[in-house]
């Protein structure tokens, strides 16, 4: 951009306009605009963790407690509790495998 010297030195308003135009001109050192994170990334991770957690612990702990209850009721200590834990772990593994195969590609 060329500026006529007489106009540049004689007119203060033109000088300010020139400075504003130069300040708005992008250069190689101009930082790029900040990229905002995608909406809901944190909530998506938290929901995935909660989904995996219930798949692991509800069947395992639930059937363990059911097995313990049957043990105390019928006197088979600790065998039905171990069977409940094993069956719950197997069900949890199947649920996690189904979740991984599905991939939750939402």
MIDREN-719077 format. One record per residue (C-alpha): x negated, y negated, z negated. Coordinates in Angstrom, 1 decimal, decimal comma. Example, Ala and Ser with C-alpha at 12.3 -4.5 7.8 and 13.67 -1.06 7.14 Angstrom:
<r><x>-12,3</x><y>4,5</y><z>-7,8</z></r>
<r><x>-13,7</x><y>1,1</y><z>-7,1</z></r>
// end
This chain:
<r><x>0,0</x><y>0,0</y><z>0,0</z></r>
<r><x>-1,5</x><y>-3,3</y><z>1,1</z></r>
<r><x>-0,7</x><y>-6,5</y><z>-0,7</z></r>
<r><x>-1,3</x><y>-10,0</y><z>0,7</z></r>
<r><x>-3,8</x><y>-11,7</y><z>-1,6</z></r>
<r><x>-2,0</x><y>-15,0</y><z>-1,7</z></r>
<r><x>1,3</x><y>-13,4</y><z>-2,6</z></r>
<r><x>-0,4</x><y>-11,0</y><z>-5,1</z></r>
<r><x>-2,2</x><y>-13,8</y><z>-7,0</z></r>
<r><x>0,5</x><y>-16,5</y><z>-6,7</z></r>
<r><x>3,7</x><y>-14,7</y><z>-7,6</z></r>
<r><x>3,8</x><y>-13,1</y><z>-11,1</z></r>
<r><x>7,1</x><y>-11,3</y><z>-10,4</z></r>
<r><x>5,6</x><y>-9,6</y><z>-7,4</z></r>
<r><x>2,7</x><y>-8,5</y><z>-9,5</z></r>
<r><x>5,1</x><y>-6,8</y><z>-12,0</z></r>
<r><x>7,0</x><y>-5,2</y><z>-9,1</z></r>
<r><x>3,7</x><y>-3,9</y><z>-7,7</z></r>
<r><x>2,7</x><y>-2,4</y><z>-11,1</z></r>
<r><x>6,1</x><y>-0,7</y><z>-11,5</z></r>
<r><x>5,9</x><y>0,8</y><z>-8,0</z></r>
<r><x>2,4</x><y>2,1</y><z>-8,7</z></r>
<r><x>3,4</x><y>3,5</y><z>-12,1</z></r>
<r><x>6,3</x><y>5,5</y><z>-10,5</z></r>
<r><x>4,1</x><y>7,0</y><z>-7,8</z></r>
<r><x>3,3</x><y>10,6</y><z>-8,7</z></r>
<r><x>-0,4</x><y>11,6</y><z>-8,7</z></r>
<r><x>-2,2</x><y>14,9</y><z>-9,2</z></r>
<r><x>-2,6</x><y>14,1</y><z>-12,9</z></r>
<r><x>1,1</x><y>13,5</y><z>-13,4</z></r>
<r><x>2,4</x><y>16,2</y><z>-15,7</z></r>
<r><x>5,1</x><y>18,4</y><z>-14,3</z></r>
<r><x>8,5</x><y>18,2</y><z>-15,9</z></r>
<r><x>8,9</x><y>20,5</y><z>-19,0</z></r>
<r><x>10,7</x><y>23,7</y><z>-18,2</z></r>
<r><x>13,5</x><y>24,4</y><z>-20,6</z></r>
<r><x>13,9</x><y>28,0</y><z>-21,9</z></r>
<r><x>16,6</x><y>30,1</y><z>-20,4</z></r>
<r><x>19,9</x><y>29,9</y><z>-22,3</z></r>
<r><x>20,4</x><y>32,7</y><z>-24,8</z></r>
<r><x>17,0</x><y>34,4</y><z>-24,6</z></r>
<r><x>16,6</x><y>34,5</y><z>-28,4</z></r>
<r><x>20,2</x><y>35,6</y><z>-29,0</z></r>
<r><x>19,8</x><y>38,3</y><z>-26,4</z></r>
<r><x>16,7</x><y>39,7</y><z>-28,1</z></r>
<r><x>18,4</x><y>39,6</y><z>-31,5</z></r>
<r><x>21,5</x><y>41,4</y><z>-30,1</z></r>
<r><x>19,3</x><y>44,1</y><z>-28,5</z></r>
<r><x>17,5</x><y>44,6</y><z>-31,8</z></r>
<r><x>20,8</x><y>44,9</y><z>-33,6</z></r>
<r><x>22,2</x><y>47,3</y><z>-31,0</z></r>
<r><x>19,1</x><y>49,6</y><z>-31,3</z></r>
<r><x>19,2</x><y>49,4</y><z>-35,1</z></r>
<r><x>22,8</x><y>50,6</y><z>-35,5</z></r>
<r><x>22,1</x><y>53,4</y><z>-33,0</z></r>
<r><x>19,2</x><y>54,6</y><z>-35,1</z></r>
<r><x>20,5</x><y>54,2</y><z>-38,7</z></r>
<r><x>24,2</x><y>54,7</y><z>-38,7</z></r>
<r><x>24,1</x><y>58,3</y><z>-37,5</z></r>
<r><x>21,0</x><y>59,2</y><z>-39,4</z></r>
<r><x>22,0</x><y>57,7</y><z>-42,8</z></r>
<r><x>25,7</x><y>58,4</y><z>-42,3</z></r>
<r><x>25,2</x><y>62,1</y><z>-41,8</z></r>
<r><x>22,6</x><y>62,3</y><z>-44,5</z></r>
<r><x>25,1</x><y>60,9</y><z>-47,0</z></r>
<r><x>27,8</x><y>63,2</y><z>-45,7</z></r>
<r><x>25,4</x><y>66,2</y><z>-46,1</z></r>
<r><x>24,5</x><y>65,1</y><z>-49,6</z></r>
<r><x>28,2</x><y>64,8</y><z>-50,5</z></r>
<r><x>28,8</x><y>68,3</y><z>-49,3</z></r>
<r><x>25,7</x><y>69,5</y><z>-51,2</z></r>
<r><x>27,0</x><y>68,1</y><z>-54,5</z></r>
<r><x>30,5</x><y>69,3</y><z>-53,8</z></r>
<r><x>29,6</x><y>72,9</y><z>-52,8</z></r>
<r><x>26,2</x><y>73,4</y><z>-54,5</z></r>
<r><x>24,0</x><y>73,9</y><z>-51,4</z></r>
<r><x>21,4</x><y>71,4</y><z>-52,5</z></r>
<r><x>19,4</x><y>70,2</y><z>-50,4</z></r>
<r><x>20,2</x><y>72,2</y><z>-47,3</z></r>
<r><x>23,3</x><y>70,3</y><z>-46,1</z></r>
<r><x>21,6</x><y>67,0</y><z>-46,6</z></r>
<r><x>18,7</x><y>68,1</y><z>-44,5</z></r>
<r><x>21,1</x><y>69,4</y><z>-41,8</z></r>
<r><x>22,9</x><y>66,1</y><z>-41,9</z></r>
<r><x>19,7</x><y>64,2</y><z>-41,6</z></r>
<r><x>18,5</x><y>66,4</y><z>-38,7</z></r>
<r><x>21,8</x><y>66,2</y><z>-36,9</z></r>
<r><x>21,9</x><y>62,4</y><z>-37,4</z></r>
<r><x>18,4</x><y>62,0</y><z>-36,1</z></r>
<r><x>19,3</x><y>64,1</y><z>-33,0</z></r>
<r><x>22,4</x><y>62,0</y><z>-32,3</z></r>
<r><x>20,3</x><y>58,8</y><z>-32,8</z></r>
<r><x>17,7</x><y>60,0</y><z>-30,4</z></r>
<r><x>20,4</x><y>60,7</y><z>-27,8</z></r>
<r><x>22,0</x><y>57,3</y><z>-28,3</z></r>
<r><x>18,6</x><y>55,5</y><z>-27,9</z></r>
<r><x>17,9</x><y>57,6</y><z>-24,8</z></r>
<r><x>21,2</x><y>56,6</y><z>-23,3</z></r>
<r><x>20,5</x><y>52,9</y><z>-24,1</z></r>
<r><x>17,1</x><y>53,1</y><z>-22,4</z></r>
<r><x>18,4</x><y>54,9</y><z>-19,3</z></r>
<r><x>21,2</x><y>52,4</y><z>-19,0</z></r>
<r><x>18,7</x><y>49,6</y><z>-19,4</z></r>
<r><x>21,4</x><y>47,2</y><z>-20,5</z></r>
<r><x>20,9</x><y>45,4</y><z>-17,2</z></r>
<r><x>23,5</x><y>42,7</y><z>-18,1</z></r>
// end
